[in-house]
């Protein structure tokens, strides 16, 4: 883990200078999408954020099996990292199936909110993108509402999941009869 651990914003700012592109995945689960992104973008640095040890272990295993050297893992609250970054650093941000918090009383815990989208807008480079998917219908509706509030910062559209791997969590949703809702937010000119 030591070689792949990201300590914080200062280290990331320093590392970023050596890569053509910087990609962030927030809440990478078991790391299937992270490994896909790293293999597909060998000249990019992929910053993978996750707090659950089992997911980190799965990604470390995948890194070893596929000899991926362009992944750094941030294992703390990603909001802390994002708020400490001094400038626009990311070209792409991926949030695949964030915790749905399906009960109405827990909706306030959902990650995709206007204030969080503003933070993402601050760390994205010009023409940067945020790719979000969810398998919960009411979360998809909530994402659309929050994106609408952010239209001064982002161009928002629904897109297909085509070309992206189906993660274990997404496959479970499909098996349970739920659809994958996918969105792309593109930073408007700064």
RAGITA-V325760 format. One record per pair of residues at least 12 apart in sequence whose ideal C-beta (glycine too) atoms are under 7 Angstrom apart, sorted by the first residue. I is the first residue (numbers start at 1). J is the second residue. D is the distance in Angstrom with one decimal. If there is no record, write none. Layout:
I;J;D / I;J;D
This chain:
1;60;6.1 / 4;60;6.7 / 4;63;6.3 / 4;71;5.9 / 4;72;6.0 / 4;73;5.2 / 5;73;5.9 / 6;47;6.2 / 6;72;3.9 / 6;73;6.2 / 6;74;4.5 / 8;81;6.4 / 8;84;6.6 / 9;81;5.8 / 9;84;3.8 / 9;85;4.9 / 12;47;6.6 / 12;85;7.0 / 12;89;6.9 / 13;85;7.0 / 13;86;6.4 / 13;89;7.0 / 15;45;6.0 / 15;72;6.9 / 16;45;6.5 / 16;89;5.5 / 19;43;6.5 / 19;44;5.8 / 19;45;4.1 / 20;43;4.5 / 20;44;6.3 / 21;41;6.3 / 21;43;6.9 / 21;44;4.0 / 21;91;4.6 / 22;44;6.7 / 22;45;5.2 / 22;47;6.9 / 22;89;5.5 / 22;90;5.1 / 22;91;5.7 / 23;37;5.7 / 23;41;6.4 / 23;44;5.3 / 23;46;4.8 / 23;47;6.9 / 23;90;6.9 / 23;91;6.5 / 23;92;4.7 / 24;47;4.7 / 24;49;6.8 / 24;90;5.0 / 24;93;4.7 / 25;37;6.6 / 25;46;6.8 / 25;48;5.2 / 25;49;6.7 / 25;94;4.4 / 26;49;5.0 / 26;78;5.2 / 26;93;6.7 / 26;95;4.9 / 27;49;6.6 / 27;50;6.1 / 27;95;6.5 / 27;98;5.7 / 28;48;4.7 / 28;49;6.8 / 28;50;4.8 / 28;55;6.3 / 28;59;6.4 / 29;55;5.4 / 29;96;6.9 / 29;167;5.9 / 29;169;5.7 / 30;55;5.4 / 30;58;4.2 / 30;168;5.7 / 31;48;6.8 / 31;55;6.4 / 31;58;5.2 / 31;59;3.0 / 31;62;5.3 / 32;165;5.5 / 32;167;4.8 / 32;168;6.7 / 33;94;6.4 / 33;96;5.3 / 33;164;7.0 / 33;165;5.9 / 33;167;5.8 / 34;46;6.1 / 34;48;4.5 / 34;59;5.8 / 34;71;6.4 / 35;59;7.0 / 35;62;4.4 / 35;66;6.0 / 35;68;6.3 / 36;165;4.8 / 37;94;7.0 / 38;68;4.6 / 38;70;5.2 / 38;71;5.0 / 39;66;6.4 / 39;68;6.6 / 42;70;6.4 / 44;70;6.3 / 45;70;5.7 / 45;72;6.6 / 46;70;5.8 / 46;71;4.8 / 47;72;5.4 / 47;74;6.1 / 48;71;5.7 / 48;73;5.1 / 49;74;4.6 / 49;78;4.1 / 50;75;6.6 / 51;75;6.1 / 51;76;7.0 / 56;73;6.1 / 56;75;6.1 / 59;73;6.7 / 79;119;6.9 / 82;119;5.2 / 82;123;5.4 / 83;119;6.7 / 85;123;5.2 / 88;123;6.1 / 88;124;5.9 / 88;125;4.6 / 89;123;5.7 / 90;123;5.5 / 90;124;5.3 / 90;125;6.6 / 90;128;5.9 / 91;125;5.6 / 91;128;5.4 / 92;128;6.6 / 92;129;5.4 / 92;131;6.9 / 93;120;5.8 / 93;124;6.7 / 93;130;4.7 / 94;131;4.8 / 95;111;6.9 / 95;132;4.8 / 96;133;5.3 / 96;167;6.0 / 97;133;6.1 / 97;134;5.9 / 97;135;5.9 / 97;167;6.9 / 97;169;5.0 / 97;170;6.2 / 98;111;4.5 / 98;112;6.3 / 98;134;6.8 / 100;134;6.6 / 100;136;4.2 / 100;139;4.9 / 102;136;6.1 / 107;142;6.9 / 110;139;6.8 / 110;142;6.4 / 112;132;6.3 / 112;142;7.0 / 112;143;5.0 / 112;146;5.6 / 113;146;5.5 / 114;146;5.1 / 114;149;4.4 / 114;150;5.9 / 117;146;6.2 / 117;147;7.0 / 117;150;4.5 / 117;153;7.0 / 117;154;6.9 / 118;150;6.9 / 118;153;6.7 / 121;153;4.2 / 121;154;6.7 / 121;187;6.2 / 124;187;4.9 / 126;187;6.3 / 126;189;6.5 / 126;190;5.2 / 127;186;6.9 / 127;187;6.2 / 128;187;4.7 / 129;184;5.9 / 129;185;6.6 / 129;186;5.2 / 130;185;4.2 / 131;184;5.8 / 132;183;4.7 / 133;161;6.3 / 133;180;5.6 / 133;181;6.5 / 133;182;4.4 / 134;181;5.3 / 135;170;6.1 / 135;173;3.3 / 135;178;4.5 / 135;179;7.0 / 135;180;5.5 / 140;181;3.6 / 143;183;5.9 / 147;183;6.9 / 147;185;6.1 / 153;187;6.9 / 153;188;6.2 / 154;185;4.0 / 154;186;6.3 / 154;187;6.3 / 154;188;6.4 / 155;186;4.5 / 155;188;6.0 / 156;183;6.7 / 156;185;5.3 / 157;184;5.6 / 158;182;6.9 / 158;183;5.8 / 159;182;5.2 / 159;183;6.7 / 159;184;4.8 / 160;182;6.5 / 161;180;5.1 / 161;182;4.7
